[in-house]
Amino acid sequence: MKRSRPGAKGASKVKTGCRTCRIRRKKCDEVRPACSPCVNTKRVCDFLIIPPKLNLARKPCIGFGDVETLHFEYFRTICTREFSLYFEDPAWERIILQVALAEPCMQHAAVAIGALSRSQYHLDESRHAAFEYSMRQYNLSIQALKRRLDSAPDCELAVLAGLVFIAIEMLQRHGNKAAMLLRGSLDMLRSNPSIRLKYLWIALSRVEAQLSAFLDLHGCGDGSLAVA
């Protein structure tokens, strides 16, 4: 008689529950909006990741030339995975890619971070050109985000953009600018309390801890990055 393959530590293979628990091979109690195992371990529960206003497209919704496409593909295949590794949660790869495909402001940010990440492998002369290009895309992202929020306020999008902007600043080792973005993101969440946005609180808590350590290491920490 064929037996089912056991999961981790001899447990039965997980077939139900949120995607995060299935990936971790943990038993999910399927509590909504976020299951207990994910809440207890401060992971992003897949049940929380249901942004109905964001439509997942196969290609960016704004027209890209060859250069933009090159940097966006680098972002899609490399940088999104870095977010999952940073937050220690596989769901973040999908979250970041989903919003980058759906929102023009995030597409410019994706191109910016892709170009900035790739620039570290360039020679000095071409590295400067890649950096300048990245900053232009970053500015376009900020402008597009402002227009988007002026027309339709969206706390979730604003905080997700803030997280990507923080990554862009930290790639440049701009700790103080990243701290300003973190404070702004925290203020937005405090002004818009929602259980559905709890995954963003968890993410910002992790950013706060690592950013505080960075600022202290470089002698510019002031102890003011409190998430609670």
Summary of the structure (lengths in Angstrom):
residues: 228
radius of gyration: 19.0
end to end distance: 54.2
largest distance: 65.9
contacts: 686
relative contact order: 0.10
helix: 67%
strand: 1%
